[in-house]
């Protein structure tokens, strides 16, 4: 048993994201007595709170000997005040890291081992390096079906659960992403909730894309809903469009996503567990999965799309939820806007049935809404499509969307980007293909999704005929530096638009 030490706490004011970090002087007697060194793990306690932090050893003469500094997230989690005393000891060994090594070495994890890993991740006992090790070990289709089921169940069990006792069926939909501009969810939710389905939609912020549904919806209204807020909004409207991270439905997933984003990873098994854990925790019983398939989408060919769809359904069956998968065209971007605000403009255009609204976004939203309506009533796709189209074209869906936005507490006006530059075709021809991955990266380099106004307004898509000098797209940014940075990338990657 390591000896506990009392130390005076200092707020260092350093943002270390979600990883708690502590700071001690290199000549601190406690450092020397306990053998603490850089990257040691220390346990810090204050009253009833306890955190595990990574130690940074500093050479700062102005930092009092016998004091310990805390990063912003460590300070917040402990709930300390300036000059409070905290207790510092060696952190306990995290045994589940051994299971991560087992997976790295090619082993198969048991349900109890996966549960222990996720429990420790949720308790913030893992460093970002250890989380990255776990994610990397699970990437490349290295998770077996039993492991994905166990991972999903563990992620569901580590957070809060929503229940809807007055409802027998709760609906949800999710797109696996990888297709710039594919912002169908707000339209789909408006249509199906107007038809009477209950769809408490929780969405992630972007992982590898220029915008997630939560990023786009945040430009319309408040998405940081509590569980009580969600229930109030759903009770009033039959739906909501909230950020899942705010309601703690699958906290392990939010911790994993943060590291996945840094690694630009979206592994198949982790993807399935991430999506289904949040849907199940939200109380969903019927889930529609949109799987775009195309040469530069996340899923490149039909065989992979079918395998992923089958995996979603098998995991769903194991966890007693009904899953339907739709394999959609992922050969080119959808709509005209890429980035939170620009995608929001397309959503509004479709809901308001403006003649210039992107037809491809409208058609895809109707296809997905029709599938949900068919899941609910088993009425056949033709009848479901007629109902979905009627709800959209009569303005009923737009009125429903406005009700949801107002119920979530804030009605926002879409802002404009301060810096824009049009990009023109350099030759005559037809756009034969667009590299969706590089186009998404271009929007991200312009600042999306962190800068909600950043992104792309696309004027030409696959199949469009262009003349030299025609505007192909406009690049938008919140700062001149971001705009120049993105333009430099485009100049080196202009072949992302294949013109023949």
N, C-alpha and C positions, 0 to 999 in steps of 0.2 A: 504494500500500500504506500503510494507516494505521499510525502508530506505536503499538506496544503499551505499556501502562503497568502497573506493579505497584502494587496497592492492597491495603490491609489490609481484611479482610472482617469485617462485623458482622452478626449475626443480628438482624433487626428484629422477628421474631416476629409478622409480619403475614400473615394468611391471604388469599391472592389466588387461591384455588381452584387451577386448573391452569395459570394464566398466570404465568410467572416475572416478577417485578418487581424492579428494582434502584433504590437510592436514593443520590443524591449531594447534597452541599451546593451551594447556588447560587454560593458563592464559591470552590469547589474549582478549583485551577489547571488540573486536567485537563479539567474541564467547560469552562472558558474557552478553553483551548488548542485543544481538539478541536471546539468549537462544539456540545457536547452541550446539549440543551434538553429540556424536559418532553416525554415521549412519543417521544424518540429511541430507536432500537433499538441495543443494545450487545451485543457478544459477550464473554462472560466464560469464562475457561478456568482450570481447576485440575487440575494433573497431566494425566491422560488424558481428563478430562471437559470438555465444552464446552456452554454453553447460550446462547441468545439471549433477552434480557430487555428489557422496556419500562422506560425510565428515568423515574423521578419525581424532580424536583429539589425539595429540601427546604431550609427555613430553620431549622436546628436547631443552635444554637451548641454544644451538648454533643456533637454528632457530630464526631469528629476530622476535621480537614482531611486529605485524601488517603486517606480510607477510603471504602468502598462498602458500603452496607447491602443485604441480600438478604431477600426475602420467604420465607415458609416453604417453598414449593414449589421456589423457586430454590436454597435452601440444601440441600434434600434431594437434588435432582437432581445438584448439583455434588459432594456428599459432603464438604463442607469442615468444618473445625473453627474455633472462635473464634480470631481473630487470625492465621489463615492468610493468605498473600498470594495474590492471584489476578491474572491478566492480563486487562486490559480494553482492547478495541479497538472501533472502529465495526463494527457487524454488516454482513455482506455484503448486497447488495441481493437480495431474494427475487424472482427473475424471474417466477415463476409467478403472482404477484399480477396481472401484466399479463393473464394468461389469465382471471382472475376478472373484470377490467374488460371483457374481450372478451365474456364471458357476460352481464354486466350490460347491455351494449349490444346484446344480441340475437344474438350469434354462436353458432355450433355448435363445441363443443370436440372436438378430436381425442383419440384414446386416449392419445397421449404427453403431451398437455397436461393431461389429467385425472390421469394417473399422476404427473406432476410436482407438481400441486397437492396430491394426497394424500400424496406423499412428504414434502413440506415441512410439511404439517399434522402428520404423525406425528413429524417431527423438531422440533416445537414452534417452527417459524420464523414461524408466523402469530400475529398478535395475535387476541384475541377479536373485535375489530371486523372484521378481515379474514375470519375464519371466518364471522361473521354475514353479511358481504357475499356470500360464496360461497353460503351456504345460501339467502339471499334471492333470489339470481340464479337458483337452481335450483328455487325454489318455483313454485306456480301451473302445474304441468304443463309447465314450460319445458324439461325434459330430453327429448331424443329417445331412441328405443330404443337406438341405438348408444352414446349417452352414458351411459345407465343401465348397459348391459353393461360399458362401460369403467370406470365408477365402481365397480361391484361387483367386478370383477376387481382393480382397484387396491387396494381395501379388503381383499380376501382376501390379496393379496401383501404387504401391509405388516406383517402380524403372523405369529404362530406358526400352524402347521397341526397338526391331530390326524390321525393315521392309525390304522387298525384292521386290520392285515394279516390277522388271523385271520377277519375278517368280510367278506362280499361286499356286504352291504347294511346301511346305517346309516339309521335313521329319525329324523324330527324333525317337530314341528308348531309352528305359530306363529299367534297371533291378532293381527290388526292393531290391535286395541284400540278404544277409543271407547265401550265398553259397560260401565258400572259393575257390578262384581261378577262379571264373566265369568271366573272363575278355574278353568278346566277343566283346565289343564295337569297339575297334580299327580295328578288322578284319571286322566287319559288315560295318562300315563306309567306309573302303577302298573298299569293294566289291560293295556296292550300289552306291557310288559316281563314281566309275569307270564305272558303268552302266548308268550314266547320271542323277541320282537323286541328288537333292541339299539337303545336310544334314549338317547344321551348328551346330555341336554337342557341347553343353555345359554340363559339368559334375561337380558334387560336389566332394569334397575330402571326404575321409571316414568319416562316422558317427559312426557306430558300428563295422565296418569291418577292417581287416588289410590293406586294400587298396581300394581306389576308383579309378574310371577311370582317374580322374585328377592326382591322385598320381602316377599311373603307367605311364601315358603319360608324366609326368614331368621328367621321367628318359630318355625319348627319345628326348624331345624338350621343347621349351618354351610354357607354357600353360597360362601364365598371359597376355592374349591378350586384348587389348582395343577394343572398338566397331569398330573403324577404322581398326584395325588389322584384326579383324574377317572378315569384309567385303572384305578387300584386299585378304585374304587367300581364302575365299569362291569364290571370283571372279576368282581367278587363278586356283582353283582345284575343285570347287563344294562342298567343305567340309572343316571342321576344327574340331579340338579336343581340346577344350579350357576349362579352369576352369571358371565356371559360376560366382564365387565370384569376379573375376577380372573385369567383365563388368557390375556389378551393375544391373543385370536384375531383381533380386528379393532380394534386400538387407535385407528385413525382414526375408527371409528364412535363409540367412547366419547367422543372429543374433540368430535366433531360433535354428539352427543346432548346434551352438557352445554350447548352454546349453543342448540340447538334447544329445550331445556326452558325456557331463559330467554326465548326469543322466542315460546314456545307454538306452535312450528311442527312440522308432521309432513307434509312435502311428499311427493307420490306417488312421484316418482322416487327421492328420498332414502330413502323408506320401503322400497321394493323392494330397493335396494342394501344398506341397513342389515340387513334381515332375511336376505337370501340370502348376503351376505358372511359373516355369522357362522355360518350353517348349513354353508356349503361349507368354511369354515376348520375347523369341528368334524368334518369328514369325512363329512357327511351325503350320502346318495345319493338318498333318497326323502323328500320334504318335503310336509307337508300344511299348507295355509294356510286359516285360518278368517277369513272376511270378513263381519262383522256388518253388516247393512244396515237402516237405519231413519232416520226424519226428523231425529233429533238425534244419530245415530251419526256416525262419521267419514265413512262412505259413505252418502249419503242416498237414492240411488235405484238401481234395478236396472241401468240403463245404465252408471253409474259403476262398480258392482260387477263387472259383466261385463268392462268395459275393464281394471280393475285385475287381475282374475283372468287375463285374457289376457296382460297385461304380465308378471305373475309367471311364467307358463308360458313365454313367449318368452325372457325372461332366463335362466330355468332351462335351457331347451334350448340356449341359446348357451354355457352354462357346464357342460353335460353332467351335469345333475342332473334327476331326475324330480320334477315339481311337480304336485300336485293341489290345486285350490281348492274350498272349500265355502262357498257364500253362505248365511249363517244369519240368523235373525230378530234384528234389532237395534232393534226398536221399543220395547223397555223394558228396564230393568235386569234382571240375572240374579241369582238368589239373594236372600239377605236382607242379607248383609254387604258393606260397601263400605269399603275400607281394609285394610291388611295383616293385622291380627289378626282382624278381623271376617270377612274372606274366608277366612282359615285355619279359622275355626270352621265355615263352610259346607263346606269341603273335607273336614274330619273327619267331619261329619255324613253326607255322601254316602258316603264310604269305609266308614264304620261301619254303613251301611244303617239309619240311625235313621229311624223312620217320619216324623218331623217334618222331615227333611232337605229342602232346596229341590228340588222336583221338576224345575223348569226347568234347574237346574244339572246334576242327574243325567242328564236326557234329552240335554242338549247334549254332555256328556262322553261318553256312550255313542255318540252320533252320530259324534263325531270319532274315538273309539277304533275304531269299526266301520270307518270309512274307512281307517284305517291298517292294520287287519287285512286288509281287502280288497286294499289295495295290495300287501301282502306275499304273499298266497296266491291272489289273484284268485278268491275263493270266492263272490262275490256278497254284496251288502249284507245280505240277510236272514240268511244263515248267519253272517256276521261279527257282526251285532248279537246273535244268540243266544249266540255265544261270549263277546262282551264282557259281556253281561248276566249270564251264568253266573259269570264271573270276579269280577264286582262283588258279586253277591248271595250268593255262597258265602263271602265274606270273604277270598278269595284276594288281591284287589287291596289290601285294607287291610294284610294281612300283608306283601305286597311293599313297600308304602309304608313300613312300619315298618323293613323291612330296609334300604331306601335311606337313610332318615333316620339310622339307627344307623351305617351304613357311612360316612356323611359326617362322623361324628365327634362330634356333639353332639345330645342329645335335650332340647329345651326345653319348658317349660310356658308356655302362652299367658298373657300378662299381661292385667290388667284396666285399663280407663281410669279415671283418678282423678276425672274430671268428666263428668257426663252430664246431659242434659236431654231429656225427651220432648216431642215436638211433636204437637199434636192437630188433627184436622179441625175446621174452623170451620163446616161446612155438611153437610147430608145430600146423598148422591148417589153416583155411580159415578166412579171415577178413569178418565177417558177417555184421558189421555196423561200421560207424565212426561218432562220435558226432561232427557235423560241428561247433556248437557253441563253444565247448571247444577247438576244433582245432584252430578256429579263435582267441580265447582268448590267446592260446599258442603263436601264431605268434605276437599278440599285446604285450604280455609280453616280447617278445624278442626285441621289439622296433618299430615294424611296426605300422603305416605307417610313423611316424616321422623320423625314420632312414630308408631310402629307401632300404638299403641293407638287412635289417632284415626280417626274415620270415622263411619259411619252403620250402624245396625241398622234395616232396613226391614221394616215389618209389613204394609204394603199395597202392591200393585203395580197395574199397568194391569188394569182389569176388576174390581177389588175394590169392593164396596159399602161405604160408610162412613157413619156417623152422626156428627153434630156431637159432639165430645168424644172420639171414638175416637183412640187413638194411631196415628199414621201412621208415625212413625219416632222413633228416639232418636239424638241427636247426641252423639258421644263425643270427648273431647279430653284432652290431657295437662296442660293448664293452664287456669285460669279465663279468662285473657285470650283464648286461642285459641277457647274455647267462646263467649264473648261476641261475638267478631269474626265467627264463623260464623253465630251466631244473628241478628246484625244484617243480614248478607247475606240470610239466609232471609226475614226480615221484609220486605225490599224485593223479594223474588223468590218469594213464596209461590205465585205462579201457575205455578211449575215443575210443580206438581201441578194438572192440569186436571180439576176435579171438576164433573160435569154431572148 
